[in-house]
Amino acid sequence: VAEKRTSRQPEILLEIGPGRGPLHVQIERALRDALRDGRIASGAAVPSTRVMARQLGVSRGVLVEAYEQLIAEGYLVTRPGSRTRVADGVRPLPRQAPVAAFPSVRFDFRPGLPDVTHFPRDAWSRASRRVLRELAAAQLSYGDARGAFELRAALVEYLGRARGVLGVPEAVVICTGFAQALGVIARALYRRGVRRFAVEDPGHPDQRRILAGAGLAVVGVPVDDQGLRVDRLERVAAQAVLVTPAHQFPSGIVLSAERRRDLLAWAASHAAIVVEDDYDAEYRYDRKPVGALQGLAPERVVYAGSASKLLAPALRLGWLVVPPAWAEVTAQIKKDADLGSSTLEQLVYADFLQTGELDRHLRRMRTIYRSRRDALLRALTRHCPRWTPSGVAAGLHLVAGLPAGRDDAELARAALGRSVRVYPISDYRFKTRGPAGLVLGYAGLTEREISEAVARLAGIGG
Amino acid sequence: VAEKRTSRQPEILLEIGPGRGPLHVQIERALRDALRDGRIASGAAVPSTRVMARQLGVSRGVLVEAYEQLIAEGYLVTRPGSRTRVADGVRPLPRQAPVAAFPSVRFDFRPGLPDVTHFPRDAWSRASRRVLRELAAAQLSYGDARGAFELRAALVEYLGRARGVLGVPEAVVICTGFAQALGVIARALYRRGVRRFAVEDPGHPDQRRILAGAGLAVVGVPVDDQGLRVDRLERVAAQAVLVTPAHQFPSGIVLSAERRRDLLAWAASHAAIVVEDDYDAEYRYDRKPVGALQGLAPERVVYAGSASKLLAPALRLGWLVVPPAWAEVTAQIKKDADLGSSTLEQLVYADFLQTGELDRHLRRMRTIYRSRRDALLRALTRHCPRWTPSGVAAGLHLVAGLPAGRDDAELARAALGRSVRVYPISDYRFKTRGPAGLVLGYAGLTEREISEAVARLAGIGG
């Protein structure tokens, strides 16, 4: 144990010793701590440098240096002809009460989450190393607020191939996840005069909040078994609409060919913008995915996607493919928000697209998710035969329709008692009512877990 | 060369061949392309599947599958009793005109940029590998919008040690660079009723734009040789103020001890908030840095910093240390913006802090930047002896005051003619006038480049 020298006074006790850095720095730190935790009160005089130096057994110069630093920082004040004192207002910081932890359950059917345990860590690590080795130094500085050109170009190629999206890198804006992407396009629309924005009902409440936060009046349009009721858009006087054509969230319905046509006709005749949230379209199990709506009308449709369901939400990578006429205003809004998202991860993701790592990962995950979906369907048939699954062809969740008279919120509460979390579709409804159902995300549970969780649900009235 | 089969018709030419994926996918893609580039017009009938199959020499089933896909996607429409046609409104996407490149110069004294050629790529790569190996799978999912706990805790430790900041991880919010951090705290202040926000004049115009974008009325307060004129805050009825105490931007002045005290007294008596932009305080050459103002009044001061000048702007890592009473509203605003910044880079930066890599990097860079500052001072003395440098003790830039009567904007324009970019301080002024000067960022130029660039400036009137 190092020898310690202490200065004991009515007001003050400092500990300093060898191996803890320069003496004056140690003294400054110790004094700061003593001031902050209230051991020396505001306004109180501190010992003179001479007294303090003698007590600590150090040279007076060390104390003078420490006091000068604390005076410059404002902790101590000195006035001609009077003693150095503790400045007014130096006060300890209260600790914040710890936040109550979210109650954890054994089985969580939370929709919209991929199985992150399969995240390709080694491949990501290798790609990171490649990127760090090869990037130009200029790419480490401030860049284009729209994002790294490499990623914008790679996305145009990938989305063209996998989703039928028609874009140019100049009109792609990389964002921090879909959440920011939606906020950015909402603000761009607002800036160009859009005030009434339609959303699907049911839909994601967070998205309604993001749109409202951009100043937009959010109006709901019901969804039926063909998807969005396009005929209602005129009635609500919408100037833009957010849709999930490939797999409506949360109902799972695929927008029918007729409705796709009607939607684009509405957009064309009203000079309106369609925002296409293509959140899980890469996962389709029984047939090829329906291509993105955007490819049909790239001048009317904003395409939005993210890496959250393809790889991991923690990457916070999302993107907008906007009509060229919207590229400038959208880029400006993104620039005002944060000058652009992190470059390194963009370059790593571009590498993932270019080297086919993403395709490999998706092939692997599709097989896993299909098995889990099948396990969920089997378990429902066995344990909850009166529930009717829908929206099963794609994505990472399905909806289990409940028999007439059942209350989905009540059932969800009862399920919590058995340590199973399910998501009542009523929580996603905006203005309309509709049949009761449970949104069941199956991507994060193993087949065995799915089977046991559904068996537990049976016990409360499946 | 692979054998190609083509279908030639008045309207259509498709190329398909082996080795390009399943036939029906090839046909879909080729048809989509033909529709989009206008080779087949909207409303035109497409050949029947029978005719098309015969022409391409493939089975009719393949064509049926391809057409069905394009009907589901909305490219083609079919009505009972009539031929399949191209949907209305399928139109090619115009290329956007390329953006004019920023005119590049040989020597750029842009302030606020570190020398990214020294970015520790290997160390960052090693830290990334460590993080990817060790992180819990749950960290790849959605996380706390405030950021990874590991980074918040590491920052509290580092900022306490290096900057005298007093914080708790619960009240730290990680953002996408300082730009987003300022926008987030501005919105938090607005939500709690702040409407008039004071900034230093001169100061950064981008920051004024960010504050105004949050709905705040931005008022300027002049800076003199002791820093912010605190006595003016009352006159402008400010409810909050943004300051750069360690090295005022762009003047380089250090806020005096008296002004620090006055500023905190003003904040206390007006229940106001001080936002401290500590953008380059780690770089101080002639004495120890003055500790952050925040440590004196952690309940009144929001501390804001970023990795942009410490490591690289491309990381887009910034942070806010807010008073505990402000933690919740600030976290909510960050959550609404994007649900949180990218986790992996946060963890890598936390690793950098914990393993001392950042300290090592800063020690190396301080030496380099000090030499560059000295080279700039020598060159100014030699070539422009009538210019008066100030704000030289810290940071990555200084200000060269011009002799009376010289116009800084005019001089900057003339310098461009010699391929030297300098930054007139008048560009940073908001409402006040003041002496002419050039803001010279020296971090990104070598000593030899600095010397040559200043020699060129001499030629236009140094």
HADDOCK unambig.tbl for C-alpha pairs under 7 A between the chains (distance, minus, plus):
assign (segid A and resid 69 and name CA) (segid B and resid 290 and name CA) 6.91 0.50 0.50
assign (segid A and resid 71 and name CA) (segid B and resid 257 and name CA) 6.39 0.50 0.50
assign (segid A and resid 72 and name CA) (segid B and resid 256 and name CA) 6.87 0.50 0.50
assign (segid A and resid 72 and name CA) (segid B and resid 257 and name CA) 4.76 0.50 0.50
assign (segid A and resid 72 and name CA) (segid B and resid 290 and name CA) 6.58 0.50 0.50
assign (segid A and resid 73 and name CA) (segid B and resid 257 and name CA) 6.21 0.50 0.50
assign (segid A and resid 73 and name CA) (segid B and resid 290 and name CA) 5.62 0.50 0.50
assign (segid A and resid 73 and name CA) (segid B and resid 291 and name CA) 5.60 0.50 0.50
assign (segid A and resid 73 and name CA) (segid B and resid 293 and name CA) 6.79 0.50 0.50
assign (segid A and resid 74 and name CA) (segid B and resid 257 and name CA) 5.42 0.50 0.50
assign (segid A and resid 74 and name CA) (segid B and resid 260 and name CA) 6.13 0.50 0.50
assign (segid A and resid 74 and name CA) (segid B and resid 261 and name CA) 5.97 0.50 0.50
assign (segid A and resid 75 and name CA) (segid B and resid 296 and name CA) 6.41 0.50 0.50
assign (segid A and resid 89 and name CA) (segid B and resid 297 and name CA) 6.81 0.50 0.50
assign (segid A and resid 90 and name CA) (segid B and resid 296 and name CA) 5.24 0.50 0.50
assign (segid A and resid 90 and name CA) (segid B and resid 297 and name CA) 5.98 0.50 0.50
assign (segid A and resid 91 and name CA) (segid B and resid 297 and name CA) 6.57 0.50 0.50
assign (segid A and resid 93 and name CA) (segid B and resid 298 and name CA) 6.28 0.50 0.50
assign (segid A and resid 93 and name CA) (segid B and resid 299 and name CA) 6.96 0.50 0.50
assign (segid A and resid 96 and name CA) (segid B and resid 324 and name CA) 6.00 0.50 0.50
assign (segid A and resid 116 and name CA) (segid B and resid 137 and name CA) 6.02 0.50 0.50
assign (segid A and resid 116 and name CA) (segid B and resid 140 and name CA) 6.11 0.50 0.50
assign (segid A and resid 116 and name CA) (segid B and resid 141 and name CA) 6.68 0.50 0.50
assign (segid A and resid 117 and name CA) (segid B and resid 137 and name CA) 5.37 0.50 0.50
assign (segid A and resid 121 and name CA) (segid B and resid 132 and name CA) 5.96 0.50 0.50
assign (segid A and resid 125 and name CA) (segid B and resid 128 and name CA) 6.96 0.50 0.50
assign (segid A and resid 125 and name CA) (segid B and resid 129 and name CA) 5.66 0.50 0.50
assign (segid A and resid 125 and name CA) (segid B and resid 132 and name CA) 6.85 0.50 0.50
assign (segid A and resid 128 and name CA) (segid B and resid 125 and name CA) 6.96 0.50 0.50
assign (segid A and resid 129 and name CA) (segid B and resid 125 and name CA) 5.67 0.50 0.50
assign (segid A and resid 132 and name CA) (segid B and resid 121 and name CA) 5.96 0.50 0.50
assign (segid A and resid 132 and name CA) (segid B and resid 125 and name CA) 6.85 0.50 0.50
assign (segid A and resid 137 and name CA) (segid B and resid 116 and name CA) 6.02 0.50 0.50
assign (segid A and resid 137 and name CA) (segid B and resid 117 and name CA) 5.37 0.50 0.50
assign (segid A and resid 139 and name CA) (segid B and resid 314 and name CA) 6.90 0.50 0.50
assign (segid A and resid 140 and name CA) (segid B and resid 116 and name CA) 6.08 0.50 0.50
assign (segid A and resid 140 and name CA) (segid B and resid 312 and name CA) 5.68 0.50 0.50
assign (segid A and resid 140 and name CA) (segid B and resid 313 and name CA) 6.32 0.50 0.50
assign (segid A and resid 140 and name CA) (segid B and resid 314 and name CA) 4.69 0.50 0.50
assign (segid A and resid 141 and name CA) (segid B and resid 116 and name CA) 6.67 0.50 0.50
assign (segid A and resid 141 and name CA) (segid B and resid 312 and name CA) 6.05 0.50 0.50
assign (segid A and resid 141 and name CA) (segid B and resid 313 and name CA) 4.99 0.50 0.50
assign (segid A and resid 141 and name CA) (segid B and resid 314 and name CA) 5.20 0.50 0.50
assign (segid A and resid 142 and name CA) (segid B and resid 313 and name CA) 5.42 0.50 0.50
assign (segid A and resid 142 and name CA) (segid B and resid 314 and name CA) 5.66 0.50 0.50
assign (segid A and resid 176 and name CA) (segid B and resid 338 and name CA) 5.94 0.50 0.50
assign (segid A and resid 176 and name CA) (segid B and resid 341 and name CA) 6.76 0.50 0.50
assign (segid A and resid 177 and name CA) (segid B and resid 338 and name CA) 6.54 0.50 0.50
assign (segid A and resid 179 and name CA) (segid B and resid 338 and name CA) 5.07 0.50 0.50
assign (segid A and resid 179 and name CA) (segid B and resid 339 and name CA) 6.78 0.50 0.50
assign (segid A and resid 180 and name CA) (segid B and resid 337 and name CA) 5.72 0.50 0.50
assign (segid A and resid 180 and name CA) (segid B and resid 338 and name CA) 4.46 0.50 0.50
assign (segid A and resid 210 and name CA) (segid B and resid 336 and name CA) 6.58 0.50 0.50
assign (segid A and resid 256 and name CA) (segid B and resid 72 and name CA) 6.84 0.50 0.50
assign (segid A and resid 257 and name CA) (segid B and resid 71 and name CA) 6.35 0.50 0.50
assign (segid A and resid 257 and name CA) (segid B and resid 72 and name CA) 4.72 0.50 0.50
assign (segid A and resid 257 and name CA) (segid B and resid 73 and name CA) 6.21 0.50 0.50
assign (segid A and resid 257 and name CA) (segid B and resid 74 and name CA) 5.43 0.50 0.50
assign (segid A and resid 260 and name CA) (segid B and resid 74 and name CA) 6.10 0.50 0.50
assign (segid A and resid 261 and name CA) (segid B and resid 74 and name CA) 5.95 0.50 0.50
assign (segid A and resid 290 and name CA) (segid B and resid 69 and name CA) 6.89 0.50 0.50
assign (segid A and resid 290 and name CA) (segid B and resid 72 and name CA) 6.56 0.50 0.50
assign (segid A and resid 290 and name CA) (segid B and resid 73 and name CA) 5.62 0.50 0.50
assign (segid A and resid 291 and name CA) (segid B and resid 73 and name CA) 5.56 0.50 0.50
assign (segid A and resid 293 and name CA) (segid B and resid 73 and name CA) 6.74 0.50 0.50
assign (segid A and resid 296 and name CA) (segid B and resid 75 and name CA) 6.32 0.50 0.50
assign (segid A and resid 296 and name CA) (segid B and resid 90 and name CA) 5.21 0.50 0.50
assign (segid A and resid 297 and name CA) (segid B and resid 89 and name CA) 6.75 0.50 0.50
assign (segid A and resid 297 and name CA) (segid B and resid 90 and name CA) 5.91 0.50 0.50
assign (segid A and resid 297 and name CA) (segid B and resid 91 and name CA) 6.53 0.50 0.50
assign (segid A and resid 298 and name CA) (segid B and resid 93 and name CA) 6.30 0.50 0.50
assign (segid A and resid 299 and name CA) (segid B and resid 93 and name CA) 6.95 0.50 0.50
assign (segid A and resid 312 and name CA) (segid B and resid 140 and name CA) 5.67 0.50 0.50
assign (segid A and resid 312 and name CA) (segid B and resid 141 and name CA) 6.04 0.50 0.50
assign (segid A and resid 313 and name CA) (segid B and resid 140 and name CA) 6.31 0.50 0.50
assign (segid A and resid 313 and name CA) (segid B and resid 141 and name CA) 4.98 0.50 0.50
assign (segid A and resid 313 and name CA) (segid B and resid 142 and name CA) 5.41 0.50 0.50
assign (segid A and resid 314 and name CA) (segid B and resid 139 and name CA) 6.88 0.50 0.50
assign (segid A and resid 314 and name CA) (segid B and resid 140 and name CA) 4.68 0.50 0.50
assign (segid A and resid 314 and name CA) (segid B and resid 141 and name CA) 5.18 0.50 0.50
assign (segid A and resid 314 and name CA) (segid B and resid 142 and name CA) 5.65 0.50 0.50
assign (segid A and resid 314 and name CA) (segid B and resid 342 and name CA) 5.76 0.50 0.50
assign (segid A and resid 314 and name CA) (segid B and resid 343 and name CA) 5.28 0.50 0.50
assign (segid A and resid 315 and name CA) (segid B and resid 342 and name CA) 5.06 0.50 0.50
assign (segid A and resid 315 and name CA) (segid B and resid 343 and name CA) 6.37 0.50 0.50
assign (segid A and resid 315 and name CA) (segid B and resid 344 and name CA) 6.93 0.50 0.50
assign (segid A and resid 316 and name CA) (segid B and resid 341 and name CA) 6.38 0.50 0.50
assign (segid A and resid 316 and name CA) (segid B and resid 342 and name CA) 5.06 0.50 0.50
assign (segid A and resid 324 and name CA) (segid B and resid 96 and name CA) 5.98 0.50 0.50
assign (segid A and resid 336 and name CA) (segid B and resid 210 and name CA) 6.61 0.50 0.50
assign (segid A and resid 337 and name CA) (segid B and resid 180 and name CA) 5.71 0.50 0.50
assign (segid A and resid 338 and name CA) (segid B and resid 176 and name CA) 5.94 0.50 0.50
assign (segid A and resid 338 and name CA) (segid B and resid 177 and name CA) 6.52 0.50 0.50
assign (segid A and resid 338 and name CA) (segid B and resid 179 and name CA) 5.06 0.50 0.50
assign (segid A and resid 338 and name CA) (segid B and resid 180 and name CA) 4.46 0.50 0.50
assign (segid A and resid 339 and name CA) (segid B and resid 179 and name CA) 6.77 0.50 0.50
assign (segid A and resid 341 and name CA) (segid B and resid 176 and name CA) 6.77 0.50 0.50
assign (segid A and resid 341 and name CA) (segid B and resid 316 and name CA) 6.38 0.50 0.50
assign (segid A and resid 342 and name CA) (segid B and resid 314 and name CA) 5.76 0.50 0.50
assign (segid A and resid 342 and name CA) (segid B and resid 315 and name CA) 5.07 0.50 0.50
assign (segid A and resid 342 and name CA) (segid B and resid 316 and name CA) 5.06 0.50 0.50
assign (segid A and resid 343 and name CA) (segid B and resid 314 and name CA) 5.29 0.50 0.50
assign (segid A and resid 343 and name CA) (segid B and resid 315 and name CA) 6.37 0.50 0.50
assign (segid A and resid 344 and name CA) (segid B and resid 315 and name CA) 6.94 0.50 0.50
